Each structure stands twice: as structure tokens, then as C-alpha cells.
Amino acid sequence: MRIVVPSAPGGTTDLYARILGKALGESLGQPFVIENKPGAGSVIGTDAVVKSKPDGHTLLFGSLPLSTNPGLMAKLPYDAQQDLRPVIHISAQGFVVSVGPKSPFATFADAIAAAKQRDVPYATPGIGTVGHLSAQMLNVEHGTRFIHVAYRGSAPAIQDVVAGQVDLLFDAMASSSAAIASGQLRPVATTNATRFAALPNVPTLRELGYAAGEGQAYSGLLVPAATPTEIVTKLNAALNAAFKRPDVRQSFERLNVTPVGGTPDAFGQLIRQEGERWVPLIRRLGLKAE
């Protein structure tokens, strides 16, 4: 059995998938192989799963591009709503807004004030990420002038913010946590719905009066649409049980993530809702994938 991760090894989704692959293998009594198929904004890996045999042996580790790619790309080789079947919601995590030691901003309010007067570049790990869209929504709703600087992943974005090349960073908690812990980055806000347990003194955008920028990066498992219901039900039950295991929860918590779980229908509804929220913004601004 395999879990296809449509991104490169070492990223947060890859780490989540490896935690779950191990737990599922132990629960179902057969090994799970993690297969990384990066490229084309997750399209390559997703398409491979869509076209795989619907027998429950090939799962997709899906995330926000399932909802946003229809806006970012003129043509897709599949319809995520029709060609994939949700199994379970794994995680939901907002981004952290951080500044480097050379940044002129002491607070997020400072960044907002500056962005109402001039262009303020901000770094993210890529086009279509929560951080990218969150700041663009602030531009639309609050008249700010945040200018997106897209990087190929979190590591180079963090490096440039720490070096003072860019004054502001919107990045996932899991990838920013090490730099925050070492003092290289200083968090000033989060896009999360609630405060991160690891950052109890860092306010959310909603608390600061900028709820328009609230957003979370979800992840979950899906299978080809024709996969029988009994297989989906079995996988969902095994994963919900895995989320209750202390070792699995601790593995996620070390990445500052709490697994969600729940029903396939609830995850499918989330995918639709995120598309309904972000695709109109993407099209309004004419955003395109790389």
C-alpha cells in the first residue's frame, strides 16, 4: 500500500504522511510506502492517484491545492471534487507571521501601518499558500499594499527574512518553529483561528481586528472516486483510531499540529468550502501558478 505525497521529501506534508503511514501499517498489518511525486503545484502526484486502481491500496495526501488549483490553473487533468473521494481530515494549521532581527516592524500593527502607506514585501513558501492568500485578502479588505515574494519552500524564505532581505514572513508553524525557538524569527501574529499552544502570547489576526486574513492549511487523505465505501470506511476507522494513540498524537504535537479526524463527508465539505472562499479571490486578482 502506498501514500502518494505530491510534494518533495522533508516538507511538513511529507512528515505527516510518514507518521500516518507507520500507524496505518501497524493497524492494518501491512506496510505503507510513502511515494513522493512533486511537481506542477501538486498536480502530478494528484493525477497519479486519480488514475490509480480504486482498491484502497493507493492514497493521496491532499492539501490546500485541491481547493485552490482550480483558480490558479487554467486547466487541470482531473476534477478534485469528482475524481477523488475523501477519507479523513488530518490537520488544520494556520500560518505564523514573523519578522527577522533586521525588520523595522516590532508588531503586526506596524506592518499594517506601513503597508497602508507603501509597498511592503512579504515572503511565503509559494504561490497559493495560506500565507500568500491571507495577505492578499488583507489588501482587498483593508487597503494594504502587501507585495508577495514567492519562494520554493520555507527554508529559503526563512533564510532571506532572517538575513533582512525581506521584512515579513508568512509561513507554516511546523517549518518556522525551529527558527522561532532559536530567536532568529520573532512571531507577531498568526492566521490561525485560535492561538497556537506553543505561542500563547502571539495574537491571531482576528484578535488584532484583521479577521479577513484568517486562514488554515488543511491536509487529509483521499482515494480514487470509485473506491468502494467499505474500503473508505475501514481506512477512516483505522485512522481515527490511530489519532487516539498517544505516540501518534505526540509525533504530531512535536510538529505543533493536533490531528483532526472525523468523517469522510466532513473532510469533503472542508475542501469545497475552502475552494468557495479562495478561488474567487484568486480569480479577482488574476493569480497564476508558477
C-alpha positions as CSV (number, residue, x, y, z in Angstrom):
1,M,0.0,0.0,0.0
2,R,1.2,3.5,-0.7
3,I,0.6,7.1,0.3
4,V,1.4,9.5,-2.6
5,V,2.7,12.8,-1.3
6,P,2.5,15.4,-4.2
7,S,5.5,17.4,-2.8
8,A,9.2,16.9,-2.2
9,P,10.6,14.8,0.8
10,G,11.2,16.7,4.0
11,G,8.3,19.1,3.9
12,T,5.6,19.2,6.5
13,T,3.1,17.1,4.5
14,D,5.8,14.5,3.9
15,L,6.4,14.3,7.7
16,Y,2.7,14.0,8.4
17,A,2.4,11.2,5.9
18,R,5.2,9.2,7.3
19,I,3.7,9.4,10.8
20,L,0.4,8.1,9.4
21,G,1.9,5.5,7.2
22,K,3.7,3.9,10.1
23,A,0.5,4.0,12.2
24,L,-1.7,2.6,9.4
25,G,0.8,-0.2,8.7
26,E,0.7,-1.3,12.3
27,S,-3.1,-1.1,12.4
28,L,-3.9,-2.8,9.2
29,G,-1.0,-5.3,9.3
30,Q,0.6,-4.4,6.0
31,P,3.4,-1.9,5.2
32,F,2.7,1.5,3.7
33,V,5.2,3.1,1.4
34,I,5.5,6.9,1.1
35,E,5.9,7.9,-2.5
36,N,6.9,11.5,-3.2
37,K,5.6,12.8,-6.6
38,P,6.3,16.5,-6.6
39,G,5.7,18.9,-9.4
40,A,3.2,21.2,-11.1
41,G,1.7,22.5,-7.9
42,S,0.8,19.0,-6.7
43,V,-0.9,18.1,-9.9
44,I,1.5,15.3,-10.9
45,G,1.0,13.4,-7.7
46,T,-2.7,14.0,-7.5
47,D,-3.2,12.9,-11.1
48,A,-1.3,9.7,-10.4
49,V,-3.7,8.8,-7.6
50,V,-6.8,9.8,-9.7
51,K,-5.7,7.3,-12.4
52,S,-4.7,4.5,-9.9
53,K,-6.7,1.4,-9.3
54,P,-9.6,2.2,-6.8
55,D,-8.8,-0.7,-4.4
56,G,-7.7,1.3,-1.4
57,H,-4.1,0.5,-1.9
58,T,-3.2,4.0,-3.2
59,L,-4.0,7.0,-1.1
60,L,-3.3,10.7,-1.8
61,F,-2.0,13.0,0.9
62,G,-4.0,16.0,-0.2
63,S,-3.9,19.6,1.0
64,L,-5.0,23.2,0.1
65,P,-4.1,23.0,-3.7
66,L,-7.1,20.6,-4.0
67,S,-9.2,23.7,-3.3
68,T,-7.1,26.5,-4.9
69,N,-5.7,24.9,-8.1
70,P,-8.9,25.4,-10.0
71,G,-8.4,29.1,-9.6
72,L,-4.6,29.1,-10.1
73,M,-4.5,26.9,-13.2
74,A,-6.4,27.3,-16.5
75,K,-6.7,23.5,-17.0
76,L,-6.4,20.5,-14.7
77,P,-6.3,16.8,-15.8
78,Y,-8.9,16.0,-13.2
79,D,-11.7,17.4,-11.1
80,A,-10.8,17.0,-7.4
81,Q,-14.4,17.2,-6.4
82,Q,-15.5,14.4,-8.8
83,D,-12.4,12.2,-9.2
84,L,-11.3,11.8,-5.6
85,R,-13.1,10.5,-2.6
86,P,-12.2,11.9,0.9
87,V,-11.2,9.5,3.6
88,I,-10.3,11.7,6.6
89,H,-9.2,15.2,7.6
90,I,-5.8,15.0,9.1
91,S,-4.7,18.5,10.2
92,A,-5.7,22.2,10.0
93,Q,-3.0,24.7,10.8
94,G,-2.7,28.5,10.3
95,F,0.5,30.3,9.4
96,V,2.7,32.4,11.6
97,V,3.6,35.9,10.7
98,S,7.2,36.6,11.7
99,V,9.8,39.2,11.4
100,G,13.6,38.9,11.3
101,P,16.1,40.7,13.6
102,K,16.6,43.4,11.0
103,S,13.0,44.1,10.3
104,P,11.6,47.6,11.1
105,F,8.4,46.1,12.4
106,A,8.0,45.5,16.1
107,T,4.4,44.4,15.9
108,F,1.9,43.4,13.2
109,A,0.2,46.8,13.6
110,D,3.5,48.3,12.5
111,A,3.4,46.2,9.3
112,I,-0.2,47.1,8.6
113,A,0.5,50.8,9.1
114,A,3.5,50.7,6.7
115,A,1.5,48.7,4.2
116,K,-1.2,51.4,4.1
117,Q,1.5,53.9,3.1
118,R,3.8,51.9,0.8
119,D,4.5,48.5,-0.7
120,V,5.6,46.0,1.9
121,P,7.1,42.8,0.5
122,Y,6.3,39.6,2.4
123,A,7.9,36.1,1.9
124,T,6.0,32.8,1.7
125,P,6.9,29.3,0.8
126,G,5.0,29.6,-2.5
127,I,2.1,30.8,-4.7
128,G,-1.3,29.7,-3.4
129,T,-0.2,29.0,0.1
130,V,-2.3,30.3,3.1
131,G,0.3,33.0,3.8
132,H,0.1,34.2,0.2
133,L,-3.7,34.4,0.1
134,S,-4.1,35.7,3.7
135,A,-2.1,38.8,3.0
136,Q,-3.8,39.3,-0.4
137,M,-7.2,39.2,1.4
138,L,-5.9,41.9,3.8
139,N,-5.1,44.0,0.7
140,V,-8.6,43.6,-0.6
141,E,-10.4,44.2,2.7
142,H,-8.1,46.8,4.4
143,G,-6.4,48.6,1.6
144,T,-2.9,47.5,2.5
145,R,-0.1,47.0,-0.1
146,F,1.5,43.8,0.8
147,I,3.6,42.5,-2.1
148,H,4.1,38.8,-2.4
149,V,7.6,37.3,-2.7
150,A,7.2,33.6,-3.5
151,Y,9.9,31.2,-2.6
152,R,10.3,27.5,-3.5
153,G,9.7,26.2,0.0
154,S,10.0,27.5,3.6
155,A,13.8,27.2,4.0
156,P,14.9,29.9,1.5
157,A,12.1,32.2,2.6
158,I,13.2,31.9,6.3
159,Q,16.8,32.4,5.3
160,D,16.1,35.7,3.5
161,V,13.8,37.1,6.3
162,V,16.5,36.3,8.9
163,A,19.1,38.0,6.7
164,G,16.9,41.1,6.3
165,Q,16.3,40.7,2.6
166,V,12.5,40.7,3.3
167,D,10.9,42.2,6.4
168,L,7.9,39.9,6.8
169,L,7.3,36.2,6.6
170,F,4.0,34.2,6.4
171,D,4.9,30.5,7.0
172,A,3.6,27.3,8.5
173,M,4.2,26.8,12.2
174,A,5.8,23.4,11.6
175,S,8.5,24.9,9.4
176,S,9.0,28.2,11.3
177,S,9.1,26.7,14.8
178,A,12.9,26.0,14.8
179,A,13.8,29.5,13.8
180,I,11.4,31.0,16.3
181,A,12.7,28.8,19.1
182,S,16.3,29.9,18.3
183,G,15.4,33.5,18.2
184,Q,16.1,34.0,14.5
185,L,12.5,34.8,13.9
186,R,10.0,36.7,16.1
187,P,6.3,35.9,15.7
188,V,4.0,38.9,15.7
189,A,0.6,37.2,14.7
190,T,-0.9,34.0,13.4
191,T,-3.6,33.3,10.8
192,N,-4.9,30.5,12.9
193,A,-8.5,30.5,14.3
194,T,-7.1,30.3,17.8
195,R,-3.7,30.9,19.4
196,F,-1.1,28.2,19.0
197,A,-0.4,26.4,22.2
198,A,3.3,26.8,21.5
199,L,2.9,30.6,21.1
200,P,0.4,31.5,23.8
201,N,1.4,35.2,23.8
202,V,1.1,35.7,20.0
203,P,-2.3,37.0,18.9
204,T,-4.4,35.9,16.0
205,L,-5.2,38.2,13.1
206,R,-8.9,38.0,14.3
207,E,-7.9,39.2,17.7
208,L,-6.0,42.1,16.2
209,G,-9.0,43.2,14.1
210,Y,-8.0,41.6,10.8
211,A,-10.2,38.5,10.6
212,A,-10.2,38.8,6.8
213,G,-6.7,37.3,6.8
214,E,-7.6,34.3,8.9
215,G,-6.8,31.0,7.1
216,Q,-5.6,27.5,7.7
217,A,-3.7,25.0,5.6
218,Y,-5.5,21.7,5.8
219,S,-4.3,18.2,5.0
220,G,-6.1,14.8,4.6
221,L,-6.2,11.5,2.8
222,L,-8.2,10.7,-0.3
223,V,-8.6,7.8,-2.7
224,P,-9.9,7.5,-6.3
225,A,-13.6,8.2,-6.6
226,A,-14.6,4.7,-7.5
227,T,-13.1,3.2,-4.3
228,P,-15.8,1.1,-2.6
229,T,-17.5,2.6,0.5
230,E,-16.5,-0.4,2.7
231,I,-12.8,0.3,2.0
232,V,-13.1,4.0,2.7
233,T,-15.0,3.2,6.0
234,K,-12.3,0.8,7.0
235,L,-9.5,3.3,6.3
236,N,-11.4,6.1,8.1
237,A,-11.9,3.9,11.2
238,A,-8.2,2.9,11.3
239,L,-7.1,6.5,11.1
240,N,-9.5,7.8,13.7
241,A,-8.2,5.0,16.0
242,A,-4.6,6.0,15.2
243,F,-5.3,9.6,16.1
244,K,-6.2,8.4,19.6
245,R,-2.8,6.7,20.2
246,P,-0.5,8.7,22.5
247,D,2.6,8.1,20.3
248,V,0.8,9.3,17.2
249,R,-0.5,12.5,18.9
250,Q,2.9,13.2,20.4
251,S,4.5,12.9,17.0
252,F,2.1,15.4,15.6
253,E,2.4,17.7,18.6
254,R,6.2,17.9,18.1
255,L,5.3,19.5,14.8
256,N,2.9,21.8,16.6
257,V,-0.1,20.1,15.0
258,T,-3.1,18.4,16.5
259,P,-4.7,15.7,14.3
260,V,-8.4,16.3,13.5
261,G,-10.0,13.1,12.3
262,G,-13.8,12.8,11.7
263,T,-15.9,11.6,8.8
264,P,-15.1,11.5,5.0
265,D,-18.1,13.8,4.4
266,A,-16.8,16.4,6.8
267,F,-13.4,16.5,5.0
268,G,-15.1,16.7,1.7
269,Q,-17.2,19.7,2.9
270,L,-14.0,21.5,4.0
271,I,-12.4,21.0,0.6
272,R,-15.4,22.6,-1.0
273,Q,-15.7,25.5,1.5
274,E,-12.0,26.4,1.0
275,G,-12.5,26.5,-2.7
276,E,-15.5,28.7,-2.4
277,R,-13.5,31.1,-0.2
278,W,-10.2,31.3,-2.1
279,V,-10.9,30.7,-5.8
280,P,-13.0,34.0,-6.2
281,L,-10.1,35.9,-4.7
282,I,-7.5,34.2,-6.9
283,R,-9.5,34.9,-10.0
284,R,-10.2,38.5,-8.9
285,L,-6.5,39.2,-8.5
286,G,-5.5,37.2,-11.6
287,L,-3.2,35.0,-9.6
288,K,-1.5,32.1,-11.6
289,A,0.6,29.1,-10.5
290,E,4.2,29.1,-11.4
